Amino acid sequence: MRRCVQALVGAVLSASLMVSPMAVALATEADAAGGAATLDEGEVSAATVTDEVSPLLITEIETDQPSGQRYTYVELYNNSDTPINFKDYVFYYCYEGGMGTGKTFGAGDAYGSYEYGSGEAGVFIEPGKTLVLWMSDDTSKKGRSLADFNAFYGTSLVENEDIVRIPYSGIHSTAVRGYFFGKNADAVMVSAWSNVDGDDIATGNPDKQAIQYVYPGSGRVCERSGTAAATPGSVDPAQVPTERVHFAEKQAKIESVSACGDSGFEAAAEIPYEGTSASMFATLHYRQKIDGEYGDYRSVAMVPQGDGKTFKATVDSGDIFADEVEWYVSAFGGEGSEVRSSEQKTKVTAVLPDASKQAPFYVTEVAANPSPPMGASIPTSRFTTTPIRRSTFPISRFSTTTTILRKQLRNRARPGRCLISRRFWNLGRRWCTG
């Protein structure tokens, strides 16, 4: 049920809701004493509260330091009316591939554990307050002291109250990195990325800058808004919503599910929640019958409808190729265990795209590893009413985007007919023409 798609889920949820972000202009530059940070002009927006608002936000990330320093960090903000025990959360420090890559840190033995000096006690982020995650180096090595950290930034943070050590050598200064936080990998509450468009911080960071993030108003992704003087433990009001949300985690209960297959496939579920719907994770799992057998399940995050209970998910008609879908819904409310509805089957009607959206060429069959000497054959068909010379459509492999067919073939694909392309080695995987 792996949800969380490389920061895509939050964007989908945000786009599915009626959101009216409120632009907020920043008025002052940060002063030498660490005043309010000024973000890049034209890039700043704060947001009003909506139904699907994350209680946990990422507000600042520091990715670069002079050689030998260990002062990179991630700053979190409690955007709710309830204290959040960070010990319940896992920090997924991801590489460019997203979830499933990089490092994982948490309070359990299964992770590179946070350094809680008080043993079993939690570290609570109070409403409207922050927690700084300091990448302070591995516990087996000599790292900088908290006094060094506070002296470097001019702060007075207290260990295991508003700053926690993460046993890692530091955030990568130039490579794309992701920061995901949730109860588990299938229940990520918030995420953000750094260095997506190149180095966010100048090499060596001579001006002690940090990447600033704002919240778009809904969903589970915080967006980069610029850079400003690093202020660990301090948040500019323009970075966060004007009101904090009510956050109430509880055992999920699926009261009902339904589905319709008239045009594509749409499923709905009633799963009551209290306060922000971000506390509830609902997922549609579906699979289709292929050659008389069902394939693997695919998962789609369900979108809250703003009424305190209804979630919906739609599978586009272009992704439906069978006449029946088997499906179920799962839900997790932050407390207790995940629950699932019973598996159901729904008849679906395939919908062909209209002529203006149809591709002139498409792959109908691939024999990727046939017996010699036939090689691999890729039949292609077409919708248009005029012939097309095959040489104008080289075949590419998705895994490497390497074009493998460039000969000036004389064959033409006649309207409504197939053309066979052969190569005498194992081509493998997925294919496209164009």
Number of C-alpha atoms within 10 A of each C-alpha: 15 15 18 22 12 19 20 14 20 22 15 15 18 20 13 14 18 13 17 13 17 15 14 14 15 18 10 11 14 16 11 8 10 16 14 20 25 21 26 13 10 11 13 24 22 20 23 19 21 21 22 25 31 28 26 25 27 29 27 30 28 30 29 27 22 12 9 6 16 22 25 24 25 23 24 25 25 24 27 25 16 18 17 21 13 22 18 16 20 22 26 24 21 20 19 16 13 20 24 14 13 14 14 19 20 22 20 13 8 9 13 18 19 22 16 18 11 9 8 9 11 16 21 20 23 19 18 16 17 25 26 25 22 25 22 26 19 15 16 7 10 9 17 13 11 19 13 13 20 15 11 12 16 15 16 14 18 12 16 19 16 21 22 24 22 25 21 17 18 21 23 16 22 17 17 19 21 23 21 28 26 19 18 17 19 16 24 23 27 24 25 22 24 25 19 14 8 11 16 22 24 15 14 14 16 11 12 18 20 25 22 29 28 26 27 26 27 29 28 31 28 28 21 24 21 19 20 21 23 21 25 31 21 20 21 16 14 22 28 27 23 14 14 20 24 18 23 20 18 17 15 24 18 18 12 12 18 14 21 15 20 14 17 18 23 18 22 21 26 19 24 18 22 16 17 25 33 29 25 28 24 33 25 27 21 23 19 21 15 10 8 7 8 15 13 11 14 13 20 20 25 25 25 27 17 15 12 16 17 21 25 21 21 19 17 12 19 12 11 21 17 16 13 19 20 17 21 22 26 23 23 25 25 22 14 11 12 15 16 17 17 10 11 14 14 16 15 21 17 19 15 13 11 7 10 6 8 13 12 16 19 18 15 10 12 19 16 17 15 14 9 9 8 13 17 22 19 22 17 21 21 21 15 16 10 12 14 17 13 24 15 13 15 16 20 19 16 12 10 7 11 11 15 12 17 13 10 11 12 9 14 15 20 17 15 12 13 18 17 15 17 15 14 13 14 12 19 13 10 11 16 17 17 12
